[in-house]
Amino acid sequence: MKNTRHIAPSLLAAALLVLGSCTEKAWPDLGTISYEPLVVTSQVMRSGAEEAQAPINAYPKDETFGVWVMALDENLSWEYGGTHAEVLVDNQEVVWNGSEWNTAEPCKWPNRKKITVAAYSPADAQAEFSATNGVVFNNVDVLDEKSWELMWAGPVCDKDHAACGGVINLPFTNALCSVQFSVIPHLPEHVSVKVRSLTMEQLRHQGSFVSLPTPLWSVSGECYTQSFFEGAEIVGPGETRLLDTPRWLMPQMAKVKIRLVCDFLYEDATLPDQTFEIEKDALWEAGKQYAYTLKIYTDNISFLHDNITDLID
C-alpha cells in the first residue's frame, strides 16, 4: 500500500490555490465615465398652442457644472432602487480639459453596473441632490442676476456602458422662465401709439426648486412689480412691435396685473398718458419663455393668441 500521508497535503494545497484564485478574482472596470453636456434652448410658449420640440445647443466650454454619479447592479433600476444606489461621484465639478468633459479625478465605470447621473450649472451654485427630490436649489431670488444662469440636468437614469460607450449625455434646462411682450395697435389708420411703459404686478421673486418627481418651484416672499419696458416706442396701426428683451422670472402660478401706459398720436394732436390694465392667470414652468402680444384699442387692451414657435438663440 502506498503512503497517502504525503499525497493529501499536496492535494490540499492545490485545492486552496484554486479556491484562492477564484475568491481573489476581481472584475475590471469598463473605463472612465465622461459627460456630454447640452443646453435645451427655452421654448416660446403662447396661449392656446401646443408645445413644440425645443432646440439643443452645445454647452459653453468655458463654463463648468457639478455632477452626482450613482451606480446600481445591472438587474436593478433607478425608479425602484435609487435610494439604495452607491454614490460614485458626490457633487464634483466638471470642466472641459481640452479633449473631454470630466472631473479632476475621473470616475471609473464599474463592471456589471448601470449608472445614473444628475447635474447642475453653474458649478459654483448652491445645489443639493436626493433620490426623492432630484436636483434642488434652495432660497433662490430672481432679483439676483446670478440666478438667471441656474440649470439642471437629469437624473439621466440606468445608463448601460455598452449602449452609451461610457459617455453620459446631460441635457441642461434653465430652472427659471422668461416673459416677453409685444404690442399691436388696433386703431384707426391715422392714429399711432407711443408706448411709455409696461409693467407686471403681483409677482413673487423668491423660491426653492426640486426637479423630481416633476420640475417644481415653491414661491415665497413679498410680491413685487417687474418692469418690461420704459421709454418711448412709436408703433403704427396694425404693426407688431417687440418691447425690449425677455425678463427672467420665477416660475409660478399667479394672477398678475399688466399695466400699459402710452400716448395716442393723432395727425394734429397727442392724447398723453393713457393707462390700461388687464389681469392674466399665469402658469409658468421652468425652462420656458412666454411671449404675450397685447392688442391696443382706444379704450382697453387685450391678449392676442398666436401659435407656438421655437426660440432660436
Sine and cosine of phi, psi and omega as CSV:
sin_phi,cos_phi,sin_psi,cos_psi,sin_omega,cos_omega
0.00,0.00,0.66,-0.75,0.02,-1.00
-0.98,0.19,0.49,-0.87,0.02,-1.00
-0.99,0.16,0.92,-0.39,-0.06,-1.00
-1.00,0.01,-0.07,1.00,-0.05,-1.00
-0.91,0.41,-0.46,0.89,-0.02,-1.00
-1.00,0.02,-0.34,0.94,-0.01,-1.00
-0.99,0.15,-0.65,0.76,-0.09,-1.00
-0.86,0.51,-0.72,0.69,0.02,-1.00
-0.86,0.50,-0.61,0.79,0.00,-1.00
-0.93,0.38,-0.63,0.77,0.06,-1.00
-0.90,0.43,-0.64,0.77,0.00,-1.00
-0.90,0.44,-0.66,0.75,0.01,-1.00
-0.90,0.44,-0.65,0.76,0.02,-1.00
-0.90,0.43,-0.65,0.76,0.01,-1.00
-0.90,0.44,-0.67,0.74,0.01,-1.00
-0.91,0.41,-0.57,0.82,0.02,-1.00
-0.91,0.42,-0.70,0.72,0.03,-1.00
-0.90,0.44,-0.72,0.70,-0.01,-1.00
-0.88,0.47,-0.67,0.74,0.00,-1.00
-0.89,0.46,-0.65,0.76,-0.01,-1.00
-0.91,0.41,-0.52,0.86,0.03,-1.00
-0.96,0.30,-0.70,0.72,-0.08,-1.00
-0.96,0.30,-0.45,0.89,-0.04,-1.00
-1.00,0.03,-0.14,0.99,-0.06,-1.00
-0.93,0.37,0.78,-0.62,0.01,-1.00
-0.88,-0.48,0.68,-0.73,0.05,-1.00
-0.96,0.29,0.74,-0.67,0.00,-1.00
-0.94,0.33,0.44,-0.90,0.08,-1.00
-0.95,0.32,0.17,-0.99,-0.09,-1.00
-0.98,-0.21,0.27,0.96,-0.01,-1.00
0.97,-0.24,0.00,-1.00,-0.09,-1.00
-0.98,0.20,0.67,-0.74,0.16,-0.99
-0.98,0.20,0.76,-0.65,0.11,-0.99
-0.80,-0.61,0.13,-0.99,-0.17,-0.99
-0.76,-0.65,0.49,-0.87,0.08,-1.00
-0.78,-0.63,1.00,-0.01,-0.03,-1.00
-0.97,0.23,0.66,-0.75,0.05,-1.00
-0.75,-0.66,0.43,-0.90,0.01,-1.00
-0.91,-0.41,0.86,-0.50,0.08,-1.00
-0.98,0.18,0.92,-0.39,-0.04,-1.00
-0.94,0.34,0.66,-0.76,-0.01,-1.00
-0.82,0.57,0.62,-0.78,0.07,-1.00
-1.00,-0.05,0.58,-0.81,0.14,-0.99
-0.99,0.12,0.87,-0.50,-0.01,-1.00
-0.95,-0.30,0.81,-0.59,0.04,-1.00
-0.85,-0.53,0.59,-0.81,-0.10,-1.00
-0.85,0.53,0.63,-0.78,0.10,-1.00
0.97,0.26,0.37,0.93,-0.05,-1.00
-0.79,-0.62,0.41,-0.91,0.07,-1.00
-0.98,0.17,0.34,-0.94,-0.03,-1.00
-1.00,0.09,0.74,-0.67,0.07,-1.00
-0.99,-0.14,0.31,-0.95,0.00,-1.00
-0.95,0.33,0.69,-0.72,-0.05,-1.00
-0.99,0.13,0.59,-0.81,0.07,-1.00
-0.96,0.28,0.31,-0.95,-0.04,-1.00
-0.88,-0.48,0.70,-0.71,0.06,-1.00
-0.86,-0.51,0.33,-0.94,0.06,-1.00
-0.95,0.30,0.55,-0.83,0.07,-1.00
-0.97,0.24,0.70,-0.71,-0.05,-1.00
-0.88,0.48,0.74,-0.67,-0.05,-1.00
-0.95,0.30,-0.23,0.97,0.04,-1.00
-1.00,-0.06,0.07,1.00,0.08,-1.00
-0.98,-0.21,0.24,-0.97,0.06,-1.00
-0.72,-0.69,0.38,-0.93,0.01,-1.00
-0.64,-0.77,0.21,-0.98,0.00,-1.00
-0.94,-0.34,0.51,-0.86,-0.02,-1.00
-0.70,-0.71,0.43,-0.90,0.28,-0.96
-0.85,-0.53,0.68,-0.74,0.03,-1.00
-0.81,-0.59,0.80,-0.61,-0.03,-1.00
-0.84,-0.54,0.53,-0.85,-0.02,-1.00
-0.83,-0.56,0.63,-0.78,0.10,-0.99
-0.75,-0.66,0.45,-0.89,0.11,-0.99
-0.83,0.56,0.52,-0.85,-0.11,-0.99
-0.88,0.47,-0.31,0.95,0.02,-1.00
-1.00,-0.06,0.10,0.99,0.01,-1.00
-0.92,-0.39,0.25,-0.97,0.04,-1.00
-0.78,-0.63,0.43,-0.90,0.00,-1.00
-0.90,0.44,-0.58,0.81,-0.05,-1.00
-0.85,0.52,-0.64,0.77,-0.08,-1.00
-0.96,-0.27,-0.29,0.96,-0.06,-1.00
-0.79,-0.61,0.23,0.97,-0.08,-1.00
-0.86,0.51,-0.56,0.83,-0.02,-1.00
-0.93,0.37,-0.26,0.97,-0.02,-1.00
-0.95,-0.31,0.16,0.99,-0.06,-1.00
-0.93,0.35,0.50,-0.87,0.08,-1.00
-0.99,0.11,0.78,-0.62,0.01,-1.00
-1.00,0.09,0.91,-0.42,0.01,-1.00
-1.00,-0.04,-0.61,0.79,0.03,-1.00
-0.77,-0.64,0.86,-0.51,-0.09,-1.00
-0.93,-0.36,1.00,-0.02,0.10,-0.99
0.83,0.56,0.90,0.44,0.04,-1.00
-0.93,-0.36,0.46,-0.89,-0.02,-1.00
-0.98,0.19,0.67,-0.74,0.06,-1.00
-0.92,-0.39,0.75,-0.66,-0.01,-1.00
-0.78,-0.62,0.34,-0.94,0.14,-0.99
-0.99,0.11,0.89,-0.46,-0.09,-1.00
-0.99,-0.12,0.22,0.98,-0.01,-1.00
0.98,-0.22,-0.35,0.93,0.02,-1.00
-0.73,-0.68,-0.41,0.91,0.01,-1.00
-0.33,-0.94,0.24,-0.97,0.10,-0.99
-1.00,-0.01,0.83,-0.56,0.01,-1.00
-0.30,-0.95,0.19,-0.98,0.05,-1.00
-0.99,0.16,0.23,-0.97,-0.02,-1.00
-0.86,0.51,-0.66,0.75,0.11,-0.99
-0.91,-0.42,0.99,-0.13,-0.07,-1.00
-0.83,0.56,0.58,-0.82,0.00,-1.00
-1.00,-0.04,0.64,-0.77,0.03,-1.00
-1.00,0.04,0.59,-0.81,0.05,-1.00
-0.99,0.11,0.93,-0.36,-0.05,-1.00
-0.94,0.34,0.55,-0.83,0.00,-1.00
-0.91,0.41,0.55,-0.83,0.05,-1.00
0.87,0.50,0.53,0.85,0.01,-1.00
-0.78,-0.62,0.55,-0.83,0.18,-0.98
-0.97,-0.22,0.54,-0.84,-0.14,-0.99
-0.92,-0.40,0.65,-0.76,0.15,-0.99
-0.83,-0.56,0.73,-0.69,-0.09,-1.00
-0.78,-0.63,0.68,-0.73,0.15,-0.99
-0.80,-0.60,0.47,-0.88,-0.08,-1.00
-0.49,-0.87,0.26,-0.97,0.07,-1.00
-0.55,-0.84,0.34,-0.94,0.00,-1.00
-0.56,-0.83,0.57,-0.82,-0.06,1.00
-0.97,0.23,0.19,-0.98,-0.11,-0.99
-0.93,0.38,-0.36,0.93,-0.01,-1.00
-1.00,0.01,0.10,0.99,0.07,-1.00
-0.96,0.28,0.39,-0.92,0.06,-1.00
-1.00,0.01,0.96,-0.29,-0.07,-1.00
-0.71,-0.70,0.44,-0.90,0.07,-1.00
-0.75,-0.66,0.18,-0.98,0.06,-1.00
-0.55,-0.83,0.62,-0.78,0.16,-0.99
-0.53,-0.85,0.39,-0.92,0.02,-1.00
-0.90,0.45,-0.44,0.90,-0.03,-1.00
-0.99,0.13,-0.73,0.69,-0.11,-0.99
-0.98,-0.21,-0.14,0.99,-0.04,-1.00
0.94,0.35,-0.59,-0.81,0.06,-1.00
-0.97,0.25,0.72,-0.69,-0.09,-1.00
-0.82,-0.58,0.76,-0.65,0.18,-0.98
-0.89,-0.47,0.86,-0.51,-0.01,-1.00
-0.97,-0.25,0.54,-0.84,0.16,-0.99
0.81,0.59,0.79,0.61,0.03,-1.00
-1.00,0.02,0.61,-0.79,0.05,-1.00
-0.76,-0.64,0.89,-0.46,-0.05,-1.00
-0.96,0.30,-0.17,0.99,0.11,-0.99
-0.96,0.27,-0.23,0.97,0.11,-0.99
-1.00,-0.04,0.90,-0.45,-0.10,-1.00
-0.87,0.49,-0.41,0.91,0.03,-1.00
-0.88,0.47,-0.48,0.88,-0.02,-1.00
-0.93,0.38,-0.36,0.93,-0.03,-1.00
-0.91,0.42,-0.32,0.95,-0.04,-1.00
-1.00,0.00,-0.11,0.99,-0.12,-0.99
-0.90,0.44,0.79,-0.62,0.08,-1.00
-0.67,-0.74,0.40,-0.92,0.10,-0.99
-0.72,-0.69,0.34,-0.94,0.07,-1.00
-0.61,-0.79,0.73,-0.69,0.10,-1.00
0.99,0.10,-0.29,-0.96,0.16,0.99
-0.94,0.35,0.70,-0.72,0.13,-0.99
-1.00,0.05,0.93,-0.37,-0.31,-0.95
-0.98,-0.21,0.52,-0.86,0.25,-0.97
0.81,0.59,0.75,0.66,0.01,-1.00
-0.99,0.15,0.72,-0.69,0.01,-1.00
-0.98,-0.18,0.70,-0.71,-0.08,-1.00
-0.87,0.49,-0.69,0.72,-0.04,-1.00
-0.89,0.46,-0.56,0.83,-0.06,-1.00
-0.98,0.22,-0.59,0.81,-0.09,-1.00
-0.95,-0.31,-0.07,1.00,0.03,-1.00
0.93,0.37,0.34,0.94,0.02,-1.00
1.00,0.08,0.05,1.00,0.00,-1.00
-0.94,-0.35,0.81,-0.58,-0.02,-1.00
-0.98,-0.20,0.89,-0.46,0.10,-0.99
-0.97,0.25,0.76,-0.65,-0.02,-1.00
-0.85,-0.52,0.99,-0.17,0.02,-1.00
-0.99,0.13,0.96,-0.28,-0.03,-1.00
-0.99,0.11,0.69,-0.72,0.07,-1.00
-0.83,-0.55,0.66,-0.75,0.01,-1.00
-0.91,0.42,0.69,-0.72,-0.04,-1.00
-0.98,0.22,-0.35,0.94,0.02,-1.00
-0.99,-0.12,-0.04,-1.00,0.15,-0.99
-0.79,-0.61,0.20,-0.98,0.06,-1.00
-0.73,-0.68,0.46,-0.89,-0.05,-1.00
-0.76,-0.65,0.66,-0.75,0.00,-1.00
-0.64,-0.77,0.49,-0.87,-0.04,-1.00
-0.83,-0.56,0.57,-0.82,0.23,-0.97
-0.82,-0.57,0.32,-0.95,0.07,-1.00
-0.77,-0.64,0.47,-0.88,0.10,-1.00
-0.60,-0.80,0.91,-0.42,0.00,-1.00
-0.96,0.29,0.73,-0.69,0.15,-0.99
-0.93,-0.37,0.98,0.21,-0.15,-0.99
-0.74,-0.67,0.24,-0.97,0.10,-0.99
-0.83,0.55,0.43,-0.90,-0.11,-0.99
-0.85,0.53,-0.48,0.88,-0.07,-1.00
-1.00,-0.01,0.12,0.99,-0.05,-1.00
-0.89,-0.46,0.80,-0.60,0.12,-0.99
-0.93,-0.36,0.17,-0.98,-0.01,-1.00
-0.85,-0.52,0.71,-0.70,0.18,-0.98
-0.95,-0.32,0.96,-0.27,-0.02,-1.00
-0.97,0.24,0.80,-0.59,-0.01,-1.00
-0.99,-0.15,-0.68,0.73,-0.02,-1.00
-0.34,-0.94,0.43,-0.90,0.10,-1.00
-0.62,-0.78,0.84,-0.54,-0.01,-1.00
-0.75,-0.66,0.34,-0.94,0.06,-1.00
-0.79,-0.62,0.76,-0.65,-0.04,-1.00
-0.94,-0.34,0.23,-0.97,0.08,-1.00
0.94,0.35,0.62,0.79,0.06,-1.00
-0.98,-0.19,0.48,-0.88,0.15,-0.99
-0.97,-0.24,0.62,-0.78,-0.05,-1.00
-0.88,-0.47,0.02,1.00,0.02,-1.00
-0.85,-0.53,0.50,-0.87,0.03,-1.00
0.07,-1.00,0.02,-1.00,0.03,-1.00
-0.77,-0.64,0.49,-0.87,-0.16,-0.99
-0.83,-0.56,0.64,-0.77,0.21,-0.98
-0.77,-0.64,0.58,-0.81,-0.01,-1.00
-1.00,-0.07,-0.21,0.98,0.01,-1.00
-0.80,-0.60,0.52,-0.86,0.02,1.00
-0.96,0.28,-0.36,0.93,0.18,-0.98
-0.70,-0.72,0.45,-0.89,0.03,-1.00
-0.86,0.51,0.82,-0.57,-0.12,-0.99
-0.50,-0.87,0.68,-0.73,0.12,-0.99
-0.96,-0.29,0.64,-0.77,0.22,-0.98
-0.94,-0.35,0.87,-0.49,-0.13,-0.99
-1.00,-0.09,0.39,-0.92,-0.04,-1.00
-0.45,-0.89,-0.01,-1.00,0.08,-1.00
0.99,0.13,-0.06,-1.00,-0.04,-1.00
-0.99,0.12,0.34,-0.94,0.06,-1.00
-0.98,0.21,0.38,-0.92,0.04,-1.00
-0.58,-0.81,0.15,-0.99,0.03,-1.00
-0.94,-0.34,0.80,-0.60,-0.01,-1.00
-0.97,-0.24,0.80,-0.60,0.08,-1.00
-1.00,0.08,0.72,-0.69,0.07,-1.00
-0.94,-0.33,-0.36,0.93,0.03,-1.00
-0.34,-0.94,0.67,-0.74,0.17,-0.99
-0.64,-0.77,0.82,-0.58,0.00,-1.00
0.34,-0.94,-0.66,-0.75,-0.01,-1.00
-0.45,-0.89,1.00,0.07,-0.05,-1.00
-0.97,-0.23,0.90,-0.43,-0.01,-1.00
-1.00,-0.02,0.80,-0.60,-0.05,-1.00
-0.79,-0.62,0.79,-0.61,0.00,-1.00
-0.98,0.18,0.29,-0.96,0.00,-1.00
-0.87,0.49,0.75,-0.66,0.00,-1.00
0.98,0.18,-0.04,1.00,-0.01,-1.00
-1.00,-0.04,0.74,-0.67,0.06,-1.00
-1.00,-0.06,0.79,-0.61,-0.06,-1.00
-0.77,-0.63,0.80,-0.60,0.06,-1.00
-0.98,0.21,0.74,-0.68,-0.01,-1.00
-0.98,-0.20,0.97,-0.22,0.12,-0.99
0.87,0.50,-0.27,-0.96,-0.10,-0.99
-0.99,-0.15,0.29,-0.96,0.03,-1.00
-0.88,0.47,0.46,-0.89,0.07,-1.00
-0.94,-0.35,0.74,-0.67,0.07,-1.00
-0.97,0.25,0.78,-0.63,-0.04,-1.00
-0.76,-0.65,0.30,-0.95,0.09,-1.00
-0.97,0.24,0.85,-0.53,0.09,-1.00
-0.84,0.55,0.73,-0.68,-0.09,-1.00
-0.22,-0.97,0.25,-0.97,0.14,-0.99
-0.95,-0.32,0.88,-0.47,-0.13,-0.99
-0.43,-0.90,0.41,-0.91,0.19,-0.98
-0.99,-0.17,0.94,-0.34,-0.09,-1.00
-0.95,-0.30,0.35,-0.94,0.03,-1.00
-0.88,-0.48,0.81,-0.59,0.04,-1.00
-0.98,-0.22,0.75,-0.66,0.02,-1.00
-0.86,-0.50,0.82,-0.57,0.02,-1.00
-0.90,-0.44,0.77,-0.63,0.07,-1.00
-0.89,-0.46,0.78,-0.63,-0.05,-1.00
-0.48,-0.88,0.22,-0.98,0.13,-0.99
-0.93,-0.36,0.59,-0.81,0.15,-0.99
-0.99,-0.12,0.82,-0.57,-0.06,-1.00
-0.97,-0.24,0.96,-0.27,0.08,-1.00
-1.00,-0.01,0.13,-0.99,-0.03,-1.00
-0.88,0.47,-0.57,0.82,-0.07,-1.00
-0.79,-0.61,0.22,0.98,-0.03,-1.00
-0.33,-0.95,0.30,-0.95,0.06,-1.00
-0.81,-0.59,0.75,-0.66,0.08,-1.00
-0.97,-0.26,0.98,-0.17,-0.19,-0.98
-1.00,0.08,0.28,-0.96,0.21,-0.98
0.80,0.60,0.75,0.66,0.12,-0.99
-0.99,0.14,0.84,-0.54,-0.07,-1.00
-0.91,-0.41,0.80,-0.60,0.00,-1.00
-0.80,-0.59,0.58,-0.81,0.03,-1.00
-0.76,-0.65,0.54,-0.84,0.06,-1.00
-0.49,-0.87,0.58,-0.81,0.02,-1.00
-0.99,-0.15,0.44,-0.90,-0.02,-1.00
-0.60,-0.80,0.75,-0.66,0.15,-0.99
-0.99,0.12,0.94,-0.33,-0.08,-1.00
-0.98,-0.21,0.78,-0.62,0.13,-0.99
-0.81,-0.59,1.00,-0.08,-0.13,-0.99
-0.97,-0.24,0.72,-0.69,-0.01,-1.00
-0.94,-0.35,0.40,-0.92,0.01,-1.00
-0.90,0.44,0.63,-0.78,0.10,-1.00
0.99,0.15,0.20,0.98,-0.03,-1.00
-0.88,-0.47,0.51,-0.86,0.17,-0.99
-0.92,-0.38,0.76,-0.65,-0.04,-1.00
-0.95,-0.30,0.84,-0.54,-0.05,-1.00
-0.93,-0.38,0.88,-0.47,-0.01,-1.00
-0.93,-0.38,0.68,-0.73,0.09,-1.00
-0.91,-0.43,0.82,-0.57,0.00,-1.00
-0.98,-0.17,0.79,-0.61,0.14,-0.99
-1.00,0.03,0.75,-0.66,-0.04,-1.00
-0.95,-0.30,0.86,-0.51,0.09,-1.00
-0.94,-0.33,0.04,-1.00,-0.01,-1.00
-0.93,0.36,-0.40,0.92,-0.08,-1.00
-0.78,-0.62,0.02,1.00,0.02,-1.00
-0.23,-0.97,0.05,-1.00,0.12,-0.99
-0.77,-0.64,0.41,-0.91,0.05,-1.00
-0.53,-0.85,0.18,-0.98,-0.01,-1.00
-1.00,-0.06,0.65,-0.76,0.11,-0.99
-0.98,-0.22,0.74,-0.67,-0.03,-1.00
-0.99,-0.17,0.79,-0.61,0.01,-1.00
-0.86,-0.52,0.09,-1.00,0.09,-1.00
-0.99,0.15,0.38,-0.93,0.00,-1.00
-0.97,0.24,0.60,-0.80,0.13,-0.99
-0.69,-0.72,0.35,-0.94,0.03,-1.00
-0.99,0.13,0.60,-0.80,0.10,-0.99
-1.00,-0.03,0.89,-0.45,0.02,-1.00
-0.98,-0.20,0.88,-0.47,-0.01,-1.00
-0.92,0.39,0.00,0.00,0.00,0.00
